[in-house]
Amino acid sequence: MGAYGEVLGSTSSIETRAHEMLDALGAKAASSASAISLWDPIRRCHVAVANHGYPDAVMDHLNTWFIEHDPLFETMRARGLGALRWRDFPEYRDTYSVQGVFAPAGFDEGLSARLVTADGTYAGTIHVNCDDARYPSDDDVGEINSLRAQMAEHLDFSVRPRMVADLLAPQAQAWAVDAGGRAHLLSLGDTFDRPIDRDLVADMALAAHAAGLAFRPEATRWNDGSGWLHVRHIATAPRYRHDSLDAVILVTADPLPFAITPRELDALTLAIQGLTNNQIAARLFISVRTAGHHLESAMAKLGAGNRAACVSQAVAWGLVSGKLLAGNEAAARSA
């Protein structure tokens, strides 16, 4: 792929690679304007990561009405076609996109192509428009079609989250989650026959932001009604400006270790938050003596010599009740 390969294979941000890709493409294919918009599965919208020459109104159109209603785009989606020009589509010049948006902006021909990975994941679109009806040429169409799969593989927003999941826990059910708790399934995992409840995933995300903790727990424990789950919460760095992705959540079916009981798990979770036995008893609606017994039992099972060591061990083993933390955060947000 030459220069294209160097651009797509670089460690630069997605936005930088998309801009450099358009620069490299512009040296070989005629255009008056070009853009790459990627599909964000978390926000459920298209994001323009590189725009070379399109007015804002045209970009807004390309990322909304065009994707949802344009017959050229719908034909590509339904038939799995490559790049299409206006002249490849009968009567396309009479459509709203051309008459109401592209022609008033000074364009006389155009091309769009869907970016789809080898495994069929839709990653976004590339658009090229020209003020000369002779372009894009057949060679330009061929150039873009030869690059569509590679562009999708390297620019797909879900690539990094899926890589994190595959590297850290290939057997886990993996979810990409935004700061508001909206979730997108990345992989089902080897131990699940169906996705876990999306509302439960939202609670898992909420627990990671729990009030009253001096740290963000990497692991929590949950019961989905049929068994215990070990949940890892991996924070992610922004992939592009205004990125909505907050974390990757990895879920595995895993009984509570060390024969820890559900009530001991609750007591440990509150102790981790710094609550006294009296406060733990009040929160769990049990006696102070019972609260102390739960912690003493957990301490013995973990082989901890004192309360501080017990708390440290509990955090290290992810013995933190996600349900309690999510309840804390929900209460804090509604206060």
PyMOL commands that set and color helices and strands:
alter all, ss='L'
color gray80, all
select helices_A, chain A and resi 3-8+14-26+56-63+65-69+71-79+86-88+92-94+96-102+138-155+159-168+198-207+257-259+262-272+277-284+288-302+307-316+322-334
alter helices_A, ss='H'
color red, helices_A
select strands_A, chain A and resi 33-40+45-52+84-85+109-116+122-130+173-178+183-187+219-223+228-235+245-253
alter strands_A, ss='S'
color yellow, strands_A
deselect
rebuild
show_as cartoon
